């Protein structure tokens, strides 16, 4: 029986044609995704589900999807898919991470022009029969400084267009290297420098714990007086109340937003301000972009359903079904070593070396390296996946190399990550024992044996009597329970490291207290869930 695919959102008809040409049965129900009950009743008959944003793929829906093998999202975000639930049921979740980059970049530039020349307000005034030529005094783009916050795929496209418009382009991105910045023709700066210098600020970063309200009230106050802000990335990157106040006070000259903290945005603090331009999340809404992502997701899903090939999966790297059971623990190890390095790094990573020793060198190391890169980037780019990670790293100028060699120590297989940053190198090694559980066995030159836990604390400190007691006391005062405690040191009285698994989260005040303990050099909370 040939595979069957359900298209439950509005996709280009060309997508259905691709499925049929590949020998896949397809049913097009573009409104079904809006009715969760009807979708749940139908989903059990399908091997694949092609969606956009209207369909919600919940854990309950997946429970009914007895045949489902793949969910394909025609677009970047998979917020409407319960990815952990899909993974638990063995369902591949695919997206199209680069299909709408040009369209989103063009919309940002269009909003910048609209803001600079007050086009929406001038249009409304003119069509109302007024002729207020002296009211709308805009500003030129040429010669102005464009500050790009987030210089990934879309941000790079915006930067290139800004340079074409004869603007001076500066960029803030922890993962942008100097070499990549030179290639783009932009100046890499710190955020405070960008805020102080930019005439136009455009945001192109995902919404993560690190980027939420990246334009907070405090940071908005640091901007150049008369600056204009454009957000075509994600709602929640800007404190909208603080921005409204800055607009009312005249510190910010204008703002153009395509995305909002709450959507659909039927009301918002920015609405109604004479120097604000708003659009209803149109960044990816061009016929070309929608055609492109529809064709791409249909091709990816067809390749998976007919040949087992996996591309742009957010929950699994590109490996065959036969390789998966053998590779899974090493892929998990590589990803978590990368996640360790990404959370410990105090500056953007410029180079990543992944060294494989022993039996693991006979496996598909490329998939493991992709997983390591994914873990490394995830603290900044939460929606990164193992397939897209190498491309994103390349775009951001992060050099990646693989090294394989024979076993040189006591372990049958060993993976070591060397992450080079502007502030030094982070080196961490791990292995998989016969129980199938990955673990860290060395940090730098210090041996330490620790399994990964969902919530951990990483410490570097001077090896001095009484330190463990003071540290444990700080956790006890915060009512945080220690699950496991792994220690290592280079020599008596020298440098020490600790990996401590805890139950639940560590309150910020407790982390601050630990950082102030005598002898502590670094204290970092780690998440491996």
C-alpha positions as CSV (number, residue, x, y, z in Angstrom):
1,X,0.0,0.0,0.0
2,X,1.5,3.4,-1.0
3,X,2.1,6.0,1.7
4,X,-0.7,8.5,2.4
5,X,-0.2,12.2,3.2
6,X,-2.7,14.7,4.5
7,X,-2.3,18.4,3.8
8,X,-4.3,20.0,6.5
9,X,-3.4,23.7,5.9
10,X,-3.4,25.9,2.9
11,X,-0.3,24.9,0.8
12,X,0.5,25.5,-2.9
13,X,-1.2,23.0,-5.2
14,X,2.3,22.2,-6.5
15,X,3.0,20.3,-3.2
16,X,0.2,17.8,-3.8
17,X,1.5,17.3,-7.4
18,X,5.0,16.4,-6.0
19,X,3.5,13.8,-3.7
20,X,1.5,12.2,-6.5
21,X,4.5,12.2,-8.9
22,X,6.5,10.3,-6.2
23,X,3.8,7.6,-5.9
24,X,2.3,9.0,-2.7
25,X,-1.5,9.3,-2.1
26,X,-2.4,12.7,-0.9
27,X,-5.6,14.3,0.4
28,X,-5.9,18.1,0.5
29,X,-8.1,19.4,3.3
30,X,-6.8,23.0,3.7
31,X,-9.3,23.9,6.5
32,X,-9.1,20.6,8.5
33,X,-6.2,21.9,10.6
34,X,-8.5,24.5,12.2
35,X,-10.8,21.7,13.6
36,X,-8.9,19.6,16.1
37,X,-11.7,17.1,16.6
38,X,-12.1,16.4,12.9
39,X,-8.4,16.2,12.4
40,X,-8.0,13.8,15.2
41,X,-10.7,11.6,13.7
42,X,-8.9,11.5,10.4
43,X,-5.2,11.4,11.3
44,X,-5.1,7.6,11.9
45,X,-5.3,7.0,8.2
46,X,-2.1,8.8,7.2
47,X,1.7,8.3,7.2
48,X,2.5,11.9,6.7
49,X,1.0,15.3,7.7
50,X,1.9,18.5,5.8
51,X,1.1,21.7,7.7
52,X,1.7,25.4,8.1
53,X,0.8,27.3,11.3
54,X,-2.9,26.7,11.7
55,X,-2.7,23.0,12.5
56,X,-1.8,22.2,16.1
57,X,0.1,18.8,16.3
58,X,-0.5,18.0,20.0
59,X,0.4,15.0,22.1
60,X,-3.3,14.0,22.0
61,X,-3.4,14.2,18.2
62,X,-0.2,12.1,18.0
63,X,-1.8,9.5,20.2
64,X,-4.5,9.1,17.5
65,X,-1.9,9.0,14.7
66,X,-1.2,5.3,14.7
67,X,0.4,5.3,11.2
68,X,2.1,8.7,11.3
69,X,5.8,8.7,10.4
70,X,6.5,12.3,9.5
71,X,5.1,15.8,10.1
72,X,6.3,18.4,7.6
73,X,6.0,22.1,8.5
74,X,6.2,24.4,5.4
75,X,8.1,27.2,7.2
76,X,10.7,27.7,10.0
77,X,8.9,27.7,13.3
78,X,7.5,24.4,14.8
79,X,5.8,26.1,17.8
80,X,2.6,24.4,16.8
81,X,4.1,20.9,17.0
82,X,4.7,19.0,20.2
83,X,8.2,17.9,19.2
84,X,9.0,15.9,22.3
85,X,5.8,14.0,22.0
86,X,6.5,13.3,18.3
87,X,10.0,12.1,19.1
88,X,8.7,9.8,21.7
89,X,6.4,8.2,19.2
90,X,9.1,8.0,16.5
91,X,7.6,10.7,14.3
92,X,10.0,12.8,12.4
93,X,9.3,16.5,12.4
94,X,10.7,18.4,9.5
95,X,10.7,22.1,8.6
96,X,12.1,24.3,5.8
97,X,14.6,26.6,7.7
98,X,15.8,28.7,4.8
99,X,12.8,28.9,2.4
100,X,11.6,32.3,3.4
101,X,14.9,34.1,4.2
102,X,14.8,36.5,1.3
103,X,11.2,37.3,1.7
104,X,11.6,38.1,5.5
105,X,14.7,40.2,4.7
106,X,12.8,42.2,2.1
107,X,10.0,42.8,4.4
108,X,12.4,44.3,7.0
109,X,13.8,46.6,4.4
110,X,10.3,47.6,3.2
111,X,9.3,48.5,6.8
112,X,12.5,50.5,7.2
113,X,11.6,52.5,4.1
114,X,8.0,52.9,5.2
115,X,9.2,54.2,8.6
116,X,11.8,56.5,7.2
117,X,9.4,58.2,4.8
118,X,6.2,57.9,6.9
119,X,4.5,56.2,3.9
120,X,1.5,54.6,5.6
121,X,0.5,57.8,7.4
122,X,1.1,59.9,4.2
123,X,-1.0,57.4,2.2
124,X,-3.9,57.6,4.6
125,X,-3.8,61.3,4.8
126,X,-3.7,61.8,1.0
127,X,-6.5,59.3,0.3
128,X,-8.6,61.1,2.9
129,X,-8.4,64.2,0.6
130,X,-5.8,66.1,2.6
131,X,-2.6,67.5,1.0
132,X,-0.3,67.6,4.0
133,X,3.0,67.9,2.1
134,X,4.8,69.7,5.0
135,X,3.6,67.3,7.6
136,X,5.5,64.3,6.4
137,X,9.2,65.1,6.6
138,X,11.1,61.9,6.4
139,X,14.8,61.0,6.6
140,X,17.2,59.5,4.1
141,X,18.4,56.0,4.3
142,X,21.7,56.7,2.5
143,X,24.6,57.3,4.9
144,X,22.7,56.2,8.0
145,X,24.0,53.5,10.3
146,X,22.0,50.2,10.3
147,X,22.4,48.1,13.4
148,X,21.6,44.4,12.8
149,X,20.9,42.4,15.9
150,X,21.3,38.7,14.9
151,X,23.4,38.2,11.8
152,X,22.3,34.7,10.8
153,X,20.6,33.8,7.5
154,X,18.0,36.5,7.5
155,X,20.1,39.1,9.2
156,X,22.9,38.6,6.7
157,X,20.4,39.2,3.9
158,X,19.3,42.4,5.5
159,X,22.9,43.5,6.0
160,X,23.8,42.9,2.4
161,X,20.8,44.9,1.3
162,X,21.7,47.7,3.7
163,X,25.2,47.9,2.2
164,X,23.6,48.1,-1.2
165,X,21.6,51.1,0.0
166,X,24.9,52.8,1.0
167,X,24.3,52.4,4.7
168,X,27.0,51.8,7.3
169,X,26.1,48.4,8.7
170,X,27.1,47.2,12.2
171,X,26.1,43.9,13.6
172,X,25.8,42.3,17.1
173,X,25.8,38.5,17.1
174,X,27.7,36.3,19.6
175,X,28.2,33.7,16.9
176,X,29.4,36.1,14.2
177,X,33.2,35.8,13.7
178,X,35.4,38.6,12.6
179,X,36.1,36.7,9.3
180,X,32.4,36.3,8.5
181,X,31.8,39.9,9.3
182,X,34.6,41.0,6.9
183,X,33.1,38.8,4.2
184,X,29.7,40.4,4.7
185,X,31.2,43.9,4.8
186,X,29.8,44.7,8.3
187,X,31.4,45.8,11.5
188,X,31.0,43.4,14.4
189,X,30.2,45.3,17.6
190,X,28.9,44.6,21.1
191,X,25.2,45.3,21.8
192,X,25.8,48.5,23.8
193,X,27.9,49.9,21.0
194,X,25.2,49.1,18.4
195,X,22.5,50.7,20.5
196,X,24.5,53.9,20.9
197,X,25.5,54.2,17.2
198,X,22.6,52.9,15.1
199,X,20.1,55.2,13.3
200,X,18.0,52.1,12.4
201,X,18.0,48.9,14.5
202,X,16.6,45.7,13.0
203,X,16.1,42.5,14.9
204,X,16.8,39.1,13.4
205,X,17.2,36.7,16.3
206,X,14.9,33.9,17.6
207,X,13.1,34.3,20.9
208,X,15.0,32.5,23.6
209,X,15.7,33.0,27.3
210,X,18.7,35.0,26.3
211,X,17.0,37.3,23.7
212,X,13.6,37.9,25.4
213,X,13.3,41.6,25.8
214,X,16.7,42.1,24.3
215,X,15.4,45.7,23.8
216,X,14.4,46.2,27.4
217,X,13.6,49.5,28.9
218,X,17.2,49.7,30.0
219,X,18.6,48.9,26.5
220,X,16.1,51.2,24.8
221,X,17.4,54.0,27.0
222,X,20.9,53.3,25.6
223,X,19.8,53.9,22.0
224,X,20.8,56.9,20.0
225,X,18.2,59.6,20.3
226,X,16.0,59.6,17.2
227,X,16.7,55.9,16.4
228,X,14.1,53.8,14.6
229,X,13.4,50.2,15.4
230,X,12.3,47.4,13.1
231,X,11.2,44.0,14.3
232,X,10.3,41.3,11.7
233,X,11.7,38.5,13.8
234,X,9.8,37.4,16.8
235,X,7.4,39.0,19.2
236,X,8.8,39.4,22.7
237,X,12.2,40.7,21.6
238,X,11.2,44.2,22.6
239,X,9.5,45.5,25.7
240,X,6.5,47.0,23.9
241,X,5.4,49.1,26.9
242,X,8.9,50.6,27.3
243,X,9.1,51.3,23.6
244,X,5.8,53.1,23.6
245,X,7.0,55.3,26.4
246,X,10.2,56.0,24.5
247,X,8.1,56.9,21.4
248,X,5.9,59.2,23.5
249,X,9.0,60.9,25.0
250,X,10.5,61.4,21.6
251,X,13.6,59.4,22.4
252,X,12.7,56.9,19.7
253,X,11.7,58.5,16.4
254,X,9.7,55.5,15.1
255,X,9.1,51.8,15.1
256,X,7.9,49.3,12.5
257,X,6.7,45.9,13.8
258,X,5.6,42.8,11.9
259,X,5.5,40.6,15.1
260,X,4.1,41.1,18.5
261,X,4.4,39.6,22.0
262,X,0.8,38.4,21.8
263,X,-0.6,37.3,18.4
264,X,-3.1,37.7,16.8
265,X,-2.5,41.2,18.0
266,X,-6.0,42.8,18.2
267,X,-4.6,45.3,20.7
268,X,-1.1,46.4,21.6
269,X,0.7,49.3,23.3
270,X,2.2,50.4,20.0
271,X,-1.1,50.6,18.1
272,X,-2.3,54.1,17.4
273,X,1.0,55.9,17.8
274,X,1.6,58.3,14.8
275,X,5.2,57.1,14.3
276,X,4.5,53.3,14.4
277,X,4.0,51.1,11.3
278,X,2.5,47.7,11.9
279,X,1.8,44.6,9.7
280,X,0.1,41.3,10.7
281,X,3.1,38.9,10.7
282,X,3.7,39.1,6.9
283,X,7.5,38.4,6.9
284,X,7.1,35.1,5.0
285,X,4.0,36.1,3.1
286,X,4.9,36.3,-0.6
287,X,3.7,33.9,-3.2
288,X,7.3,33.0,-4.0
289,X,8.2,32.1,-0.5
290,X,5.0,30.1,0.1
291,X,5.6,28.2,-3.2
292,X,9.2,27.6,-2.2
293,X,8.5,26.2,1.3
294,X,5.5,24.1,0.0
295,X,7.7,22.5,-2.7
296,X,10.5,21.9,-0.3
297,X,8.5,20.2,2.4
298,X,6.7,18.0,-0.2
299,X,10.1,16.9,-1.6
300,X,11.5,16.2,1.9
301,X,8.5,14.2,3.1
302,X,8.5,12.2,-0.2
303,X,12.1,11.3,0.2
304,X,11.5,10.1,3.7
305,X,8.4,8.1,3.0
306,X,9.7,6.5,-0.1
307,X,13.5,6.1,0.6
308,X,14.0,6.7,4.3
309,X,16.1,9.8,3.7
310,X,15.8,12.5,6.5
311,X,16.5,16.2,5.8
312,X,15.9,19.2,7.9
313,X,14.5,17.2,10.8
314,X,14.2,19.1,14.1
315,X,14.3,16.0,16.2
316,X,16.7,13.6,14.5
317,X,19.9,13.9,12.4
318,X,20.3,12.6,8.9
319,X,21.0,8.9,9.4
320,X,19.4,5.8,8.1
321,X,17.0,3.7,10.1
322,X,19.6,0.8,10.2
323,X,22.2,3.1,11.8
324,X,19.9,4.7,14.4
325,X,20.0,2.2,17.3
326,X,23.8,1.9,17.1
327,X,24.5,5.6,16.7
328,X,21.8,7.0,19.1
329,X,23.9,7.0,22.3
330,X,26.9,8.6,20.6
331,X,24.7,11.2,18.9
332,X,23.2,12.0,22.3
333,X,26.7,12.2,23.8
334,X,28.0,14.6,21.1
335,X,24.9,16.8,21.4
336,X,25.3,17.1,25.2
337,X,29.0,17.8,25.0
338,X,28.1,20.6,22.6
339,X,25.4,21.8,24.9
340,X,27.9,21.8,27.8
341,X,30.3,23.9,25.8
342,X,27.6,26.3,24.5
343,X,26.3,27.0,28.0
344,X,29.8,27.4,29.6
345,X,31.2,29.7,26.8
346,X,31.5,33.3,27.8
347,X,32.0,34.5,24.2
348,X,31.0,33.4,20.7
349,X,32.6,30.2,19.5
350,X,34.9,30.9,16.5
351,X,36.1,27.3,15.9
352,X,34.8,23.9,16.9
353,X,37.0,20.7,16.7
354,X,35.4,17.4,17.3
355,X,37.9,14.6,17.9
356,X,36.8,10.9,17.7
357,X,39.0,8.2,19.1
358,X,38.6,4.4,19.0
359,X,35.6,2.4,17.8
360,X,33.4,5.4,17.3
361,X,35.6,6.4,14.4
362,X,34.0,3.6,12.4
363,X,30.5,5.1,12.7
364,X,29.0,8.0,10.9
365,X,30.9,10.8,12.6
366,X,29.3,13.5,10.5
367,X,25.9,12.9,12.1
368,X,27.6,13.1,15.6
369,X,29.4,16.4,14.6
370,X,26.1,17.8,13.4
371,X,24.6,16.9,16.8
372,X,27.5,18.5,18.6
373,X,27.1,21.8,16.6
374,X,23.4,21.7,17.3
375,X,24.0,21.4,21.1
376,X,26.7,24.2,20.9
377,X,24.3,26.6,19.2
378,X,21.1,25.8,21.1
379,X,21.7,28.1,24.1
380,X,21.3,31.0,21.6
381,X,19.2,29.4,18.9
382,X,16.7,27.3,20.7
383,X,15.0,26.0,17.5
384,X,18.2,24.8,15.9
385,X,18.3,21.2,14.7
386,X,21.1,18.8,13.8
387,X,20.5,19.0,10.1
388,X,20.5,22.8,9.9
389,X,23.2,23.3,12.5
390,X,26.2,22.9,10.2
391,X,24.7,25.4,7.7
392,X,24.0,27.9,10.4
393,X,27.5,27.5,11.8
394,X,29.0,28.1,8.4
395,X,26.8,31.2,7.8
396,X,28.0,32.6,11.2
397,X,31.6,31.9,10.3
398,X,32.2,29.1,12.9
399,X,34.9,26.9,11.5
400,X,34.2,23.2,12.2
401,X,36.6,20.3,11.8
402,X,36.5,16.6,12.5
403,X,39.5,14.6,13.6
404,X,39.6,10.8,13.9
405,X,42.4,8.7,15.4
406,X,43.0,5.4,17.1
407,X,42.2,4.9,20.7
408,X,45.0,6.5,22.9
409,X,43.6,5.9,26.4
410,X,41.5,3.6,28.5
411,X,38.2,4.1,26.6
412,X,36.9,2.0,23.7
413,X,35.4,5.1,22.2
414,X,36.0,8.8,23.1
415,X,34.6,12.0,21.8
416,X,36.3,15.3,22.6
417,X,35.0,18.8,21.8
418,X,37.4,21.8,21.6
419,X,35.5,25.0,21.3
420,X,37.7,28.1,20.7
421,X,36.3,31.4,21.8
422,X,37.8,34.9,22.1
423,X,38.3,34.3,25.8
424,X,40.0,30.9,25.4
425,X,39.3,27.2,24.8
426,X,36.7,24.9,26.3
427,X,37.7,21.3,26.0
428,X,35.4,18.5,27.2
429,X,35.5,14.7,26.6
430,X,32.9,12.0,27.0
431,X,32.2,8.4,26.3
432,X,29.4,5.8,26.3
433,X,29.7,2.9,28.7
434,X,28.1,-0.5,28.1
435,X,25.0,0.7,29.9
436,X,24.4,3.0,26.9
437,X,24.5,6.1,29.1
438,X,26.7,9.0,27.8
439,X,28.8,10.7,30.4
440,X,31.5,13.4,30.8
441,X,34.9,12.0,31.7
442,X,37.2,15.0,31.3
443,X,37.0,18.8,31.4
444,X,40.1,20.4,30.2
445,X,42.9,18.3,31.7
446,X,40.9,17.3,34.7
447,X,39.3,13.9,35.0
448,X,35.7,13.8,36.2
449,X,33.1,11.1,35.8
450,X,29.5,12.4,35.6
451,X,26.3,11.3,33.9
452,X,24.2,14.1,32.3
453,X,21.2,15.2,34.4
454,X,18.4,17.5,33.4
455,X,19.6,20.2,35.8
456,X,23.2,20.6,36.8
457,X,25.7,23.1,38.2
458,X,29.2,23.4,36.8
459,X,31.9,24.9,39.0
460,X,35.6,25.8,38.7
461,X,37.3,26.7,41.9
462,X,40.5,26.6,43.9
463,X,41.0,23.3,45.7
464,X,40.8,24.4,49.3
465,X,39.5,22.8,52.5
466,X,35.9,23.6,53.4
467,X,34.8,24.6,49.9
468,X,32.4,21.6,49.4
469,X,30.8,22.3,52.8
470,X,30.3,26.0,52.0
471,X,28.9,25.2,48.5
472,X,26.5,22.5,49.9
473,X,25.4,25.0,52.5
474,X,24.5,27.5,49.9
475,X,22.4,25.0,48.2
476,X,20.8,23.9,51.4
477,X,19.9,27.5,52.3
478,X,18.1,27.7,48.9
479,X,16.4,24.4,49.6
480,X,18.0,22.8,46.5
481,X,18.7,19.1,46.8
482,X,21.9,17.5,45.4
483,X,21.3,14.4,43.4
484,X,24.9,13.5,42.4
485,X,28.3,15.3,43.0
486,X,31.2,14.6,40.7
487,X,34.6,16.2,41.5
488,X,38.0,16.4,39.9
489,X,41.2,18.4,40.3
490,X,44.6,18.7,38.6
491,X,46.6,18.4,41.8
492,X,46.2,18.9,45.5
493,X,45.6,22.5,46.3
494,X,45.4,23.3,42.6
495,X,42.4,23.8,40.2
496,X,39.2,21.8,40.7
497,X,36.0,21.3,38.8
498,X,32.6,19.9,39.9
499,X,29.5,18.8,38.1
500,X,26.6,18.7,40.5
501,X,23.2,17.3,39.5
502,X,20.3,18.9,41.4
503,X,16.6,18.4,41.7
504,X,14.7,21.3,40.0
505,X,16.1,24.7,39.1
506,X,18.7,26.8,40.9
507,X,17.2,30.2,42.0
508,X,19.2,33.1,40.6
509,X,19.9,34.4,44.1
510,X,21.5,31.0,45.0
511,X,23.7,31.1,41.9
512,X,24.8,34.7,42.9
513,X,25.6,33.4,46.4
514,X,27.7,30.5,45.0
515,X,29.6,32.9,42.7
516,X,30.6,34.9,45.7
517,X,32.0,31.9,47.6
518,X,35.8,32.2,48.3
519,X,37.8,30.4,45.6
520,X,35.0,30.2,43.0
521,X,36.1,31.1,39.5
522,X,33.0,30.2,37.5
523,X,29.6,28.9,38.3
524,X,27.2,28.0,35.6
525,X,23.8,26.4,35.6
526,X,23.4,23.7,32.9
527,X,20.3,22.3,31.3
528,X,20.4,18.9,29.5
529,X,16.6,18.1,29.2
